[in-house]
Amino acid sequence: MRVLTWNVWWRFGPWQERQKAILAVLADLRPDVVGLQEVWARGGDNQAEWFASQLGMHWTWAPSPAPERWQRRLGDPSVAFGNAVLSRWPLADRQVTELPARPGDEDGRLALHARIDAPGHQVPFFTTHLTSASDASAVRCEQVAALSGFVAEHRGGTDFPPVITGDFNAWPDSDEVRRFGGYKTAPAAPGQVFVDAWEYADPAQPSATWDAANPYVAESFDPRVRIDYIHVGPPGPAGLGSVRAVRRAGDGPVDGVWPSDHAAVLVDLRD
């Protein structure tokens, strides 16, 4: 099973050209399930629905309950903002939870669960987008605790391990990422452990999903770092759901257009 996570940068920059570039990457990679962050909707148009219609996939999305900060940045209060899931197979269930925020700084972060009705096994799949402030590690720790509890509520009834995707806005050695994994420090939920799929990557391959080689990132003068993740629970029988391969994707221009300010992460899981 091929899984991809990607922050698609809402409607910033040359968004119409970028949207076509994102679609071209998805069509080329042919993922089975996709977790998307910074997905837009406006009026009767929804970016996730458009991708799904072009790719022949099922879809669901969850709008942020507090998109105002994003709308102010764009200068358009009519554009919604949220997370989405695309799936080659039908969706058997869907749930959403809001994540904690700093007092007085409600930024509408949430987690979306979609139970994928894949052949042979249902897959508990999740996507999220954590708060981005550089000094908000403590808040992200609270958010991963809520996310971990949300996964615990919806992971059962199948041998396939939960798959959690998203833009964590956090470095791999950060407290929040280590806490969510639960194998380098105390887990966010008792007894619950998730493996960062990048642990299976070739150390020589590029890993940064926030990379100054991308012109949209270069203007920030930020260091190169991986902030986008696919986490997987312990494998099921005979290695079901274990990581077979992992790499970066969507990390270059398509016909001269960079698809997003983030690169994607692509993982092949044993099914």
N, C-alpha and C positions, 0 to 999 in steps of 0.2 A: 504494500500500500504506500503510495507516494503522497507525502504531506508537505505543504508549503505554508510559511507564515510571511506576511508582508504588510508593512505600514505604507500605504499608498498616497500619503501626503495630501489628503482632502482635496480642496480646489485651489491650492496654491500654485504659483508659477504658471507655465503654459499647460493648464490642466487638461484641455481637450486633446492636445497632441500627446501628453503624457498618458492619458487614458488609453489611447490606441497602442502606445508602446507597452503598457502593462498587459493589455490583452494579447499582444504578440508574444510576450514572454510566457504567459500562461498557456497559450495555445501550443507553443513549442515544447514546454516542459510536461504538459498533460498531467498535472497533479490530480489525485483522486479526491483529496480534501484540502481546502484552503482556509486558513484563518486570516482575515483582513482587518486592519485597523485604519482609522481616519478615513472611513467610507462616508461619502456624502449622499444626501437626498435633498431634492428641491421640487416642490409641487408634486406632480405625479411621477417624477423621474427618480430612480434610485440606482446608484452606481453598481451595487452588488447585483441587482436584478439585471442590469445591462450586461455585465460580465457573464452571468449565468445563462442568459438568453443566447449570447454569442457562442458559448462553449457547450451548450446542451447540458447544463448542470442544475441541480437543485440549490436553493439558497434560503438563507434567513438573515435578518439583521436586527440589531438592537440600537436604537438611537440614544444618545446621551441625554440625561434629564437636565443637564446644565451646559448647553452649548454656547452660552453667551460670550465667553472669553474668545472662543474660536471665531464666532461671528464678528466680533469687534475687530479682530485681526484682519479678517477678509473684507470688512466693510459691507456685509450683506446679512441682515438678520433673518433672512428667509431660508438659509441653507442649514439643514440638519447635519449632524456629525455622529458617527457611531462605529460599532464593530460589526463584522459580518462573517458568515461561513458559507462557502460554496462546497458542494458535494456531488460526486458522480452518482451517488446512490441516494435513495429517499431519506428524509429526516423523520425519525420515529418520535422525537420529542424535542422540546426547546424550553430552556429556562434562562432567566437573567437575574443577576444580583448586582446591586450597587456596591461600590467599594468605598472605604473610609476616605475622608479628606481632612486637611487641616482646618481647624475652626476659622470661619470667615473666609475660607478659600475653596468653596465647593466648585470643583472643576469637572464634575459629571463622569468620573471614571466608573467603568462597569466590567463585568465578565459575562460572556455569553456561552451557554452550553447548548450543543446540538448532539443528539444521539443519532449516529449514522447507522442506517440499516444496511450494512455491507454484507456481501455474500458470506455465509458461514458464521459471522459474529457481528453483533452490534458493537459500535465503537463509541465510547464516551469521549467526546471531543469538546475542547474549550478554547476560547480565544479571549484575550484581554489587552488592555493598554493602561499601564500604570502612570502615575503622575510624573511630570518631567523635570521639576525644579531640581537643580543640582544639590541643594541643601535639604532635600526632602527624603533622604534615606529612611528616616524613622517612620514617615508616613507610608512609604512603600513597604516597610516591614509589616505595618498594620494591614496594608492591602493584600500582601501575599498570605497573611494569616486568614483573612476573609476568603481569599481565593481558594486556599487549601481546604477550608471547611466546605466551601461550595462544591469542590471536586469530590470530597468525601461523601456528600449527600447524593451525588448523581453517578458515581462510578460503578455501582454494583450491578448484578444481574447479567454479567458477561465475563468471559475469560480474557477478553482483550483489555490490556491495560489502558488507563486514561491517557489521553494525549492533550497536552496543554501548550498552546501557542501564544505568542504575543510580543509586543514591544514593552519590555520591562523598564526601559529608560534607566538601566543600571548595569554597571560593569560586572563581569563574571565573578570577581572576588568580593563583591559587595555583600553586606550583611543580608540584604533582602533576597538576593539570588541564592546565597548559601542556605539561608533559612528555608526558602521554598523547597530546595532540593532535599534538605534534611539528612544528608549523608556527610556533611562537613561540619555541622553544628546541630543543635536540637531542632527537630522538624517543626514547621509551623502548626501542623496538626499532629496529635500523638500517633506515632507509629507509621506515619505516611511519608513515603520517600519517592522522589522523582529524579530520574537521571537526565541531566542536560545532554541532549543528543550530540552536542559538539565534543563531548568527551571521546567520541568514536572517530573524530576527524583526524586526517593526516595533519600533524603539527606544521608541516611546511606550506599548507594551503592557506590562502588569505581568509581571515575570519571576520574582519571589521565590517559591521553592517552600517555603521556611521563612519564614513570614510571621506577624508578631505580630497581624495581623487574625484569625488563627485562634486561638480561645480555648485550644486545647491548647498553642500555642506562646507565647502572651502571658505565661504564668506563668514562662517561662524568662528573660524580659527580654533575649533575644537580638536582634541587628539583623536586618532583613529581608535575605535573601540567597538566591540560586539555588544549591542544592547537588545537584540532581538533573539528570541529563544523558541526552541521546541523541546519540551520536557515530556518524558514518557515514564509511566509507572513500571514496576517490576514486571518482567515478561510473564506471559501466561504459559500454558503447557506447550512443550516442545519449542520454546522460544517465541511464542506468539507475541507480536508487537515489539520485538527487540529491534535495535537499530542495525541496519545493514550498511547504510552509507549516508553521508551527510556532506553538504557543501553549500557555499554561497551561490546565489542566483540573482538575476536582475541587477547585476553590478556593473553594467556598462550601457552606453547609449544604443538605442534602436533607431536606425535611420537618422542619426544625429540628435536624438532626443533621449535624455536620461529619464527613465520611467518614474522615479521617485527620489526623495532625498535619502531614503533607506534602501539598502540591499535586502533581498529576501533570504530566508534560510530554507533549504530543501532537504528533506529526509526521506529515505526509503525504509519502511518497516516490514518485518517479516509477517506475512498473513497466511 
